[in-house]
Amino acid sequence: MLLSELLKAIKPIEVIGSTDKEINGLHFDSRKINKGDVFVAQVGTAVDGHTFIDGCVAKGASAIVLSNREYLNPTPGSSTDGHRQSDRAELFTHTREGDKGTTFILVENTDKALGLLASKWFGEPSKKLTLVGVTGTNGKTTIATLLYKLVRALGHKAGLLSTVVNYIEDEAVPATHTTPDAIELNGLLRRMVDAGCEYAFMEVSSHAIAQERIAGLDFNGALFTNLTRDHIDYHKTFDNYRDTKKRLFDGLKKSAFAVTNKDDKNGLVMTQNCKAAVHTYSTRSLADYKAQILEEGFEGMMLNINGKEVFVPLVGRFNVSNLLCIYGAALCLGFDELDVLRVLSTLKPVNGRFETIRSPKGWTAIVDYAHTPDAVDNVIQTIREILGSCQPSAVSHQPKLITVVGCGGNRDKGKRPMMAKIAKAGSEQLILTSDNPRDEEPADILNDMKAGLTEDELRSTLVIEDRAAAIQTACTLAQSGDVILVAGKGHEDYQIIKGVKHHFDDHEEVRKYANHS
C-alpha cells in the first residue's frame, strides 16, 4: 500500500517528506520495525513512544507518525534536545528537500491515528462484518460469547473477541486483553472476513475506549450491561469511567442499534444523544424486552421472556439480564424470536461464570470471575436465593455458604474493603486469600480487605494467603448441602505473584479436593 493511500484514513497536521512510497508494515512497537515500515509513536502511561523514533529511523522506517511537535522543532533545553539535535535538523532538511528517506507525519493524537491507520491497513474489515460491541462492568464476556454461539447455532459464521478467548469461526485464538490493541484487533477482524464470517461480537473495555483502540471501527450495534465500581485506579473517578463507556454509544451511526439495561441507573445515560435506534431491557419495569424467573435451581431457570416460557441452563438474576440483552440484540439483528428462544434454552455458562462443580460428598462449588463489589454481591445473592428456594434435604444441618475471595494487586484499592464486607455479610464462613497479587505484597492486599470488617467479623474470618490452601480449607469445612463460592479468577489459569506468572486454576483445585475431601 502506498503511504499516500494509508494517510487517507487520518487528517495530519503536517507531513514532512514524500508520501509516494510503498509501506511494508504498521507498528507501534519499535522492536518490530523493519525497513519500509510505519512507526506510530504513542504516548503511553509508562513509556513515551517518541523516545524510540531515532532508533526506528536508524532501522529504515519509511514513516513516523507522531504527536509531539517538539520532536520536529526541538528547542534548546527541551526533552527532545541533545546530541542528536543537529543530526535531526539535517535529517529534516533533506526530507523537506524531497529525500526518499523517513517521512514524518504530525497528528493531534497518535492513539486515535493508530486505530484509523490499522483499520485502513487491513482493508477496513469492520465494514465487511456486522459488528456488535458489548460494554459495561459485568456480563460482557457472557453476553458476547453467548451471542457468538447463538448466531452460529442459527447457521451463520461468526467471530468473537473476548476476555477468555477469541474465535474466528471455530478457531480459538488466545486472548491477552479484554480488547486487543488496534493492530491486533483489526488483524483479527480481517481474518474473520477472510474466513467468511458475517458477524463479530466483541467486548469493549473502558481502557480500549479511552486508549482509542476502537477508533476506525464501524459498529452496527452496541450493548450496555451495567456500571459499578471498577478500574478507578485508571479512570480516577466514577464519572470518568461512566463517560468513557458512553463514548461507544455516542459514536454509533443512525442505522445502528443500541440495547441498554433500564434496571441500571446509568442505562439511559449511555444512550443520551445516541443517533442509533435505542431498545431497553428490564427485569423490574416496562421495557422492550422483559423477563421474570418462574423457577430456579443450580441447574438452571424457567423464565418468562416477553410472554413466552423458556428453560435456560444458567442461574441468577444477573444472568436474566444477560439473557435479555442477548435476546434483544438477536431480535435487533433480525433473527426469528422463536428460533432465538430455542437456542437460548441450549446455551451453557461461559468458562468461569457461575460454573457448578458437584462433590461426591454432597456439597456444591461455584467458580466465578466476580472481582468487583457488585459482582460478588450478585453471585452471593443468587446462591442464597437458590438455597432458600430448595426443598428441605436429608442433611443434618442448615446448608451454609463458604466464600473464598481475594483482590488483585496493582488495581483499585478502594474496592478491597467493600468486597470483604459484602462477602462477609452474605456468607456463613469467609476465607480471605490471594487473587493475583502482581507486584504488591499479598499481606498488604489482605490487610486492605480486612479493613472492611469489624473486630467481631474478623474473629470469625479465616485469612489464608495461599489460594490453594484456602480452597482446600473450604472443601474440608464443607458438609453435604453446603455451597462453596470461589470468586475472583474464574476462567484464568494463572496467578501473578511478585511479577512472576504461575499456573493456577480454581477449577483444578476445587476438583482435586472435591474428590478427596
PADRENZA-96630 format. One line per 2 residues: number of its first residue (from 1); their letters; for each residue z, y, x of C-alpha. Coordinates in Angstrom, 2 decimals, always signed. Layout:
N
NUM = a = Z/Y/X | ...
//
This chain:
517
1 = ml = +0.00/+0.00/+0.00 | -0.79/+3.50/+1.22
3 = ls = +2.18/+5.80/+1.76 | +0.46/+8.38/-0.46
5 = el = +0.40/+5.83/-3.30 | +4.06/+4.87/-2.78
7 = lk = +5.14/+8.52/-2.86 | +3.71/+8.95/-6.37
9 = ai = +7.00/+7.43/-7.55 | +9.05/+10.42/-6.36
11 = kp = +8.86/+14.21/-6.05 | +9.50/+15.04/-2.39
13 = ie = +10.88/+18.45/-1.47 | +8.91/+18.41/+1.77
15 = vi = +6.62/+16.00/+3.60 | +6.15/+16.30/+7.36
17 = gs = +3.29/+14.22/+8.64 | +0.43/+12.13/+7.30
19 = td = +0.66/+10.08/+4.09 | -2.70/+8.42/+4.74
21 = ke = -1.28/+5.27/+6.29 | -0.60/+1.69/+5.24
23 = in = +3.02/+0.67/+4.69 | +4.28/-2.79/+5.66
25 = gl = +7.73/-2.79/+4.10 | +10.55/-0.79/+2.49
27 = hf = +14.16/-0.95/+3.68 | +17.48/+0.90/+3.55
29 = ds = +18.98/-1.38/+6.24 | +17.92/-0.06/+9.64
31 = rk = +18.36/-3.53/+11.16 | +15.40/-4.78/+9.11
33 = in = +12.99/-2.05/+10.16 | +9.80/-3.12/+11.92
35 = kg = +6.69/-1.22/+12.94 | +4.95/+0.25/+9.89
37 = dv = +7.98/+0.14/+7.56 | +9.58/+2.88/+5.47
39 = fv = +13.28/+3.57/+6.05 | +15.33/+5.20/+3.30
41 = aq = +18.44/+6.90/+4.74 | +21.16/+6.51/+2.11
43 = vg = +24.45/+8.38/+2.35 | +26.90/+5.52/+1.80
45 = ta = +30.64/+5.66/+1.20 | +31.38/+4.28/+4.67
47 = vd = +28.19/+4.84/+6.71 | +25.53/+7.57/+6.58
49 = gh = +22.04/+6.11/+6.99 | +20.86/+9.36/+8.61
51 = tf = +22.66/+8.31/+11.79 | +20.17/+5.43/+12.17
53 = id = +16.99/+7.49/+11.81 | +16.36/+7.88/+15.55
55 = gc = +16.62/+4.14/+16.03 | +14.16/+3.49/+13.21
57 = va = +11.70/+5.97/+14.72 | +12.01/+4.16/+18.04
59 = kg = +11.19/+0.87/+16.28 | +7.96/+2.35/+14.95
61 = as = +8.89/+3.18/+11.37 | +5.89/+4.71/+9.57
63 = ai = +8.03/+6.94/+7.38 | +11.60/+8.12/+6.94
65 = vl = +12.95/+9.17/+3.54 | +15.98/+11.44/+3.99
67 = sn = +18.08/+13.99/+2.12 | +19.79/+15.80/+5.00
69 = re = +17.71/+18.89/+5.81 | +19.88/+19.46/+8.87
71 = yl = +18.18/+16.48/+10.48 | +14.80/+18.18/+10.17
73 = np = +16.02/+21.55/+11.38 | +19.12/+20.92/+13.50
75 = tp = +21.26/+23.93/+14.29 | +23.40/+24.19/+17.41
77 = gs = +26.73/+22.50/+16.88 | +25.62/+20.62/+13.76
79 = st = +26.31/+16.93/+13.24 | +22.66/+16.19/+13.98
81 = dg = +22.63/+18.32/+17.14 | +22.96/+16.67/+20.54
83 = hr = +20.99/+15.28/+23.42 | +18.19/+14.17/+21.06
85 = qs = +17.64/+17.61/+19.52 | +14.85/+18.61/+21.93
87 = dr = +13.19/+15.19/+21.55 | +13.33/+15.54/+17.76
89 = ae = +11.89/+19.06/+17.82 | +8.99/+17.80/+19.94
91 = lf = +8.50/+14.87/+17.55 | +8.29/+17.18/+14.51
93 = th = +5.84/+19.46/+16.32 | +3.48/+16.54/+16.98
95 = tr = +3.94/+15.22/+13.45 | +3.12/+18.57/+11.84
97 = eg = +0.02/+18.78/+14.04 | -1.32/+15.57/+12.49
99 = dk = +0.04/+12.87/+14.79 | -0.05/+9.49/+13.01
101 = gt = +3.48/+8.65/+14.09 | +6.50/+8.80/+11.83
103 = tf = +6.25/+10.78/+8.60 | +9.38/+12.46/+7.26
105 = il = +9.93/+12.81/+3.50 | +12.75/+15.09/+2.38
107 = ve = +14.18/+14.31/-1.08 | +17.17/+15.52/-3.07
109 = nt = +18.82/+12.09/-3.49 | +17.89/+9.10/-1.34
111 = dk = +19.75/+6.64/-3.62 | +17.55/+7.60/-6.56
113 = al = +14.45/+7.73/-4.36 | +15.11/+4.17/-3.18
115 = gl = +15.21/+2.88/-6.75 | +11.98/+4.66/-7.68
117 = la = +10.21/+3.60/-4.48 | +11.38/-0.01/-4.84
119 = sk = +10.01/-0.18/-8.38 | +6.66/+1.20/-7.18
121 = wf = +6.58/-1.08/-4.12 | +6.95/-4.20/-6.29
123 = ge = +4.39/-3.06/-8.87 | +6.83/-1.71/-11.48
125 = ps = +7.88/-5.20/-12.68 | +10.36/-3.94/-15.28
127 = kk = +7.43/-2.53/-17.27 | +5.91/-6.00/-17.47
129 = lt = +9.07/-7.54/-18.95 | +11.26/-6.95/-21.99
131 = lv = +14.31/-5.80/-20.01 | +17.76/-5.63/-21.64
133 = gv = +20.82/-4.26/-19.80 | +24.44/-5.08/-20.65
135 = tg = +27.25/-2.74/-19.63 | +30.97/-2.40/-20.32
137 = tn = +34.20/-3.57/-18.70 | +34.49/-7.11/-20.12
139 = gk = +31.96/-9.52/-21.61 | +28.87/-8.54/-19.60
141 = tt = +28.40/-11.95/-17.99 | +28.92/-13.90/-21.21
143 = ia = +26.51/-11.73/-23.20 | +23.74/-11.56/-20.58
145 = tl = +23.97/-15.27/-19.78 | +24.04/-16.48/-23.39
147 = ly = +21.15/-14.18/-24.33 | +19.15/-15.68/-21.48
149 = kl = +19.99/-19.19/-22.72 | +19.27/-18.28/-26.35
151 = vr = +15.83/-16.86/-25.62 | +14.90/-19.90/-23.51
153 = al = +16.16/-22.22/-26.26 | +13.78/-20.40/-28.62
155 = gh = +10.87/-21.32/-26.38 | +10.42/-18.21/-24.22
157 = ka = +10.51/-17.77/-20.45 | +13.31/-15.53/-19.22
159 = gl = +15.26/-14.34/-16.20 | +18.92/-13.46/-15.67
161 = ls = +20.70/-11.07/-13.31 | +24.45/-11.67/-13.48
163 = tv = +27.74/-11.71/-11.60 | +27.82/-15.51/-11.46
165 = vn = +24.22/-16.41/-10.59 | +20.69/-15.06/-11.01
167 = yi = +17.98/-17.12/-12.66 | +14.20/-16.96/-12.56
169 = ed = +13.48/-19.34/-15.45 | +15.43/-22.43/-14.27
171 = ea = +15.51/-21.48/-10.57 | +19.02/-20.43/-9.55
173 = vp = +19.29/-17.58/-7.05 | +22.78/-16.85/-5.62
175 = at = +24.33/-13.57/-6.78 | +26.11/-11.33/-4.27
177 = ht = +26.80/-8.34/-6.55 | +27.07/-7.75/-10.30
179 = tp = +23.90/-5.67/-9.96 | +21.83/-6.18/-6.75
181 = da = +20.60/-3.31/-4.58 | +17.39/-1.63/-5.75
183 = ie = +15.09/-3.55/-3.40 | +16.57/-6.97/-4.17
185 = ln = +16.69/-6.11/-7.88 | +13.01/-5.16/-8.11
187 = gl = +12.09/-8.12/-5.94 | +13.81/-10.48/-8.36
189 = lr = +12.14/-8.82/-11.34 | +8.78/-9.18/-9.57
191 = rm = +9.43/-12.90/-9.10 | +10.28/-13.17/-12.81
193 = vd = +6.97/-11.55/-13.72 | +5.10/-13.86/-11.35
195 = ag = +6.88/-16.87/-12.91 | +5.63/-15.84/-16.35
197 = ce = +8.94/-14.57/-17.72 | +8.70/-12.48/-20.87
199 = ya = +12.35/-11.37/-20.94 | +15.01/-10.37/-18.42
201 = fm = +18.71/-9.86/-19.14 | +20.92/-8.12/-16.62
203 = ev = +24.48/-6.99/-16.17 | +24.57/-3.30/-15.32
205 = ss = +27.72/-2.33/-13.45 | +29.12/+1.19/-13.22
207 = ha = +28.65/+1.05/-9.44 | +24.96/+0.27/-9.92
209 = ia = +24.51/+3.22/-12.26 | +26.44/+5.63/-10.03
211 = qe = +24.52/+4.50/-6.94 | +21.13/+4.76/-8.73
213 = ri = +20.31/+1.08/-8.19 | +18.66/+1.01/-11.63
215 = ag = +16.56/+4.15/-11.03 | +12.96/+3.46/-11.98
217 = ld = +13.74/+0.52/-14.30 | +12.21/+0.52/-17.77
219 = fn = +14.86/-0.77/-20.21 | +13.77/-1.97/-23.64
221 = ga = +17.36/-2.29/-24.79 | +20.96/-1.62/-23.74
223 = lf = +24.15/-3.29/-24.97 | +27.71/-1.95/-24.79
225 = tn = +30.71/-4.32/-24.82 | +33.91/-2.32/-24.38
227 = lt = +35.65/+0.04/-21.99 | +39.08/-0.48/-20.45
229 = rd = +40.67/+0.46/-17.14 | +38.67/-0.82/-14.17
231 = hi = +37.16/+0.49/-10.91 | +39.32/+3.64/-10.99
233 = dy = +39.58/+3.28/-7.20 | +35.84/+4.09/-7.10
235 = hk = +35.32/+6.46/-10.05 | +38.70/+8.25/-9.61
237 = tf = +39.15/+8.97/-13.35 | +38.56/+7.04/-16.56
239 = dn = +36.32/+9.83/-17.84 | +34.06/+9.48/-14.80
241 = yr = +33.94/+5.72/-15.37 | +33.02/+6.19/-19.06
243 = dt = +30.41/+8.87/-18.38 | +28.77/+6.70/-15.73
245 = kk = +28.37/+3.84/-18.22 | +26.92/+6.28/-20.75
247 = rl = +24.06/+7.16/-18.40 | +22.43/+3.80/-19.16
249 = fd = +22.09/+4.81/-22.82 | +21.15/+8.41/-22.04
251 = gl = +18.12/+7.12/-20.17 | +16.73/+4.90/-22.94
253 = kk = +13.30/+5.73/-24.33 | +12.66/+6.34/-28.04
255 = sa = +11.05/+2.92/-28.56 | +14.08/+1.08/-27.13
257 = fa = +17.20/-0.15/-28.95 | +20.93/+0.19/-28.31
259 = vt = +23.60/-2.17/-29.64 | +27.17/-0.86/-29.38
261 = nk = +30.68/-2.05/-30.20 | +32.07/+0.02/-33.08
263 = dd = +35.53/-1.51/-32.56 | +35.83/+0.23/-29.19
265 = kn = +36.66/+3.93/-29.38 | +34.00/+4.60/-26.75
267 = gl = +31.32/+2.59/-28.55 | +29.79/+5.52/-30.42
269 = vm = +30.40/+7.84/-27.45 | +27.96/+5.70/-25.47
271 = tq = +25.15/+6.35/-27.95 | +25.69/+10.08/-28.49
273 = nc = +22.36/+11.84/-27.85 | +20.68/+8.44/-27.36
275 = ka = +16.95/+8.55/-28.15 | +16.78/+4.82/-28.90
277 = av = +17.44/+3.13/-32.27 | +21.22/+2.57/-32.44
279 = ht = +22.79/-0.53/-34.02 | +26.51/-1.31/-34.30
281 = ys = +28.66/-4.44/-34.44 | +32.27/-4.86/-35.51
283 = tr = +34.93/-7.40/-36.47 | +37.04/-4.79/-38.28
285 = sl = +34.84/-2.26/-40.08 | +31.45/-1.69/-41.66
287 = ad = +28.65/-2.17/-39.16 | +25.12/-3.53/-38.90
289 = yk = +26.46/-6.81/-37.53 | +29.91/-8.07/-38.55
291 = aq = +31.89/-11.30/-38.41 | +35.23/-12.89/-39.19
293 = il = +36.98/-16.02/-37.95 | +37.39/-18.70/-40.63
295 = ee = +38.91/-21.41/-38.40 | +39.81/-21.53/-34.71
297 = gf = +40.83/-24.13/-32.14 | +40.44/-24.76/-28.41
299 = eg = +37.08/-26.46/-29.12 | +35.53/-23.51/-30.96
301 = mm = +35.46/-21.32/-34.07 | +33.98/-21.36/-37.55
303 = ln = +32.61/-17.86/-38.12 | +31.11/-15.88/-40.96
305 = in = +28.38/-13.71/-39.42 | +26.70/-11.30/-41.81
307 = gk = +27.48/-13.62/-44.71 | +26.40/-16.88/-43.04
309 = ev = +28.77/-19.55/-41.71 | +28.28/-20.99/-38.26
311 = fv = +30.43/-23.06/-35.88 | +30.35/-21.92/-32.24
313 = pl = +31.88/-23.72/-29.23 | +33.58/-20.53/-27.96
315 = vg = +37.02/-19.17/-28.83 | +38.78/-15.82/-29.07
317 = rf = +38.28/-12.56/-30.90 | +36.71/-11.11/-27.76
319 = nv = +34.07/-13.84/-27.97 | +33.44/-12.99/-31.62
321 = sn = +32.50/-9.51/-30.38 | +30.38/-11.01/-27.62
323 = ll = +28.56/-13.25/-30.08 | +27.95/-10.35/-32.47
325 = ci = +26.43/-8.35/-29.63 | +24.17/-11.32/-28.75
327 = yg = +23.25/-11.81/-32.41 | +22.43/-8.12/-32.84
329 = aa = +20.37/-7.96/-29.66 | +18.41/-11.07/-30.66
331 = lc = +17.56/-9.54/-34.04 | +16.53/-6.28/-32.34
333 = lg = +14.22/-8.35/-30.15 | +12.56/-9.66/-33.31
335 = fd = +13.88/-13.23/-33.44 | +14.46/-15.00/-36.76
337 = el = +18.08/-14.81/-37.93 | +18.43/-18.48/-38.85
339 = dv = +16.91/-19.55/-35.53 | +19.38/-17.28/-33.72
341 = lr = +22.38/-18.71/-35.61 | +21.19/-22.26/-34.96
343 = vl = +21.06/-21.65/-31.20 | +24.38/-19.78/-31.19
345 = st = +26.03/-22.95/-32.53 | +24.94/-24.82/-29.37
347 = lk = +25.87/-22.29/-26.65 | +28.68/-23.31/-24.30
349 = pv = +31.10/-20.96/-22.46 | +29.89/-19.36/-19.24
351 = ng = +31.38/-20.69/-16.00 | +34.88/-19.28/-15.56
353 = rf = +35.04/-17.67/-19.00 | +37.76/-19.34/-21.10
355 = et = +36.90/-22.75/-19.70 | +39.12/-25.53/-21.01
357 = ir = +40.41/-28.40/-18.86 | +42.40/-31.16/-20.55
359 = sp = +45.04/-33.14/-18.67 | +45.77/-36.82/-19.43
361 = kg = +49.39/-35.67/-19.54 | +48.64/-33.74/-22.75
363 = wt = +48.56/-30.14/-21.52 | +45.57/-27.81/-21.51
365 = ai = +44.46/-25.39/-18.79 | +42.29/-22.32/-19.36
367 = vd = +40.38/-20.91/-16.35 | +39.26/-17.35/-17.00
369 = ya = +37.86/-14.43/-15.00 | +40.27/-11.96/-16.68
371 = ht = +41.07/-9.41/-13.96 | +41.82/-6.25/-15.95
373 = pd = +44.85/-5.49/-18.16 | +42.76/-5.62/-21.33
375 = av = +41.03/-8.87/-20.39 | +44.36/-10.58/-19.59
377 = dn = +45.78/-9.36/-22.90 | +42.72/-10.62/-24.83
379 = vi = +42.90/-14.10/-23.31 | +46.66/-14.41/-23.82
381 = qt = +46.43/-13.25/-27.45 | +43.63/-15.76/-28.08
383 = ir = +45.74/-18.61/-26.69 | +48.75/-17.54/-28.75
385 = ei = +46.67/-17.33/-31.94 | +45.30/-20.83/-31.38
387 = lg = +48.75/-22.23/-30.61 | +50.09/-20.54/-33.73
389 = sc = +47.36/-21.99/-35.93 | +47.61/-25.56/-34.61
391 = qp = +49.30/-28.20/-36.75 | +52.73/-29.39/-35.50
393 = sa = +52.29/-32.19/-32.98 | +54.40/-35.07/-31.85
395 = vs = +55.68/-33.16/-28.79 | +59.44/-32.76/-28.41
397 = hq = +59.37/-29.02/-27.67 | +57.72/-25.80/-28.78
399 = pk = +54.44/-25.51/-26.77 | +54.65/-22.78/-24.13
401 = li = +52.15/-20.67/-22.22 | +52.37/-20.68/-18.42
403 = tv = +50.30/-17.88/-16.86 | +49.19/-17.79/-13.22
405 = vg = +47.73/-14.41/-12.26 | +47.16/-12.15/-9.26
407 = cg = +45.34/-8.91/-8.42 | +42.58/-8.22/-5.92
409 = gn = +43.17/-6.28/-2.72 | +41.38/-3.03/-1.81
411 = rd = +40.95/-2.29/-5.51 | +42.61/-0.18/-8.20
413 = kg = +46.36/-0.42/-7.53 | +47.26/+1.25/-10.82
415 = kr = +46.37/-1.81/-12.89 | +48.63/-4.20/-10.93
417 = pm = +51.97/-3.46/-12.68 | +50.13/-3.24/-16.01
419 = ma = +48.66/-6.73/-15.63 | +52.03/-8.22/-14.67
421 = ki = +53.74/-6.57/-17.66 | +51.10/-7.82/-20.12
423 = ak = +51.15/-11.34/-18.69 | +54.94/-11.47/-18.80
425 = ag = +55.12/-10.23/-22.40 | +52.73/-12.91/-23.62
427 = se = +53.91/-15.93/-21.61 | +56.96/-18.19/-21.63
429 = ql = +56.53/-18.60/-17.87 | +54.79/-16.19/-15.49
431 = il = +53.75/-17.07/-11.96 | +52.52/-14.16/-9.83
433 = ts = +50.23/-15.16/-6.97 | +47.33/-14.03/-4.79
435 = dn = +43.80/-13.35/-6.04 | +41.51/-12.01/-3.29
437 = pr = +43.87/-10.04/-1.01 | +40.88/-8.95/+1.09
439 = de = +42.25/-6.63/+3.80 | +45.61/-6.00/+2.15
441 = ep = +48.84/-7.87/+2.75 | +49.33/-10.32/-0.15
443 = ad = +53.03/-9.45/-0.30 | +52.21/-5.76/-0.83
445 = il = +49.97/-6.60/-3.79 | +52.63/-8.82/-5.30
447 = nd = +55.21/-6.03/-4.89 | +52.89/-3.69/-6.81
449 = mk = +52.68/-6.24/-9.62 | +56.44/-6.82/-9.65
451 = ag = +56.94/-3.08/-10.14 | +55.74/-3.55/-13.72
453 = lt = +58.64/-5.88/-14.56 | +62.30/-5.20/-15.33
455 = ed = +65.06/-6.83/-13.29 | +65.68/-9.33/-16.09
457 = el = +61.98/-10.17/-16.28 | +61.79/-10.63/-12.50
459 = rs = +64.63/-13.16/-12.58 | +62.58/-15.48/-14.79
461 = tl = +59.28/-14.88/-12.94 | +58.05/-17.08/-10.11
463 = vi = +56.32/-15.35/-7.18 | +54.24/-17.81/-5.14
465 = ed = +51.87/-16.15/-2.69 | +49.77/-19.27/-2.02
467 = ra = +47.41/-19.63/-5.01 | +47.04/-23.41/-4.66
469 = aa = +50.80/-23.82/-4.64 | +51.10/-21.52/-7.66
471 = iq = +48.60/-23.62/-9.64 | +50.33/-26.84/-8.56
473 = ta = +53.67/-25.44/-9.74 | +52.22/-24.51/-13.12
475 = ct = +50.77/-28.02/-13.54 | +54.10/-29.57/-12.55
477 = la = +56.02/-27.44/-15.06 | +53.60/-28.09/-17.93
479 = qs = +54.50/-30.61/-20.61 | +52.42/-32.16/-23.35
481 = gd = +51.17/-29.47/-25.71 | +51.61/-26.62/-23.22
483 = vi = +48.81/-24.31/-22.09 | +48.27/-23.04/-18.53
485 = lv = +46.24/-19.87/-18.07 | +44.80/-19.43/-14.57
487 = ag = +43.44/-15.89/-14.64 | +41.53/-13.59/-12.32
489 = kg = +38.95/-15.58/-10.38 | +37.05/-17.59/-12.99
491 = he = +33.68/-18.60/-11.52 | +34.50/-17.53/-7.96
493 = dy = +34.73/-20.38/-5.46 | +36.33/-18.46/-2.62
495 = qi = +39.31/-16.38/-1.54 | +39.13/-13.48/+0.89
497 = ik = +42.30/-13.31/+2.96 | +42.63/-10.79/+5.81
499 = gv = +38.88/-10.23/+5.58 | +38.03/-13.93/+6.02
501 = kh = +36.29/-15.84/+3.22 | +37.73/-19.29/+2.45
503 = hf = +36.57/-21.88/-0.07 | +38.84/-21.89/-3.11
505 = dd = +38.03/-22.92/-6.68 | +40.54/-22.64/-9.53
507 = he = +38.74/-25.44/-11.41 | +39.10/-27.83/-8.47
509 = ev = +42.80/-27.05/-8.04 | +43.57/-27.49/-11.74
511 = rk = +41.68/-30.79/-11.98 | +43.40/-32.07/-8.84
513 = ya = +46.84/-31.62/-10.39 | +45.75/-32.42/-13.95
515 = nh = +45.08/-35.98/-12.88 | +48.13/-36.41/-10.66
517 = s = +50.88/-34.25/-12.15
//
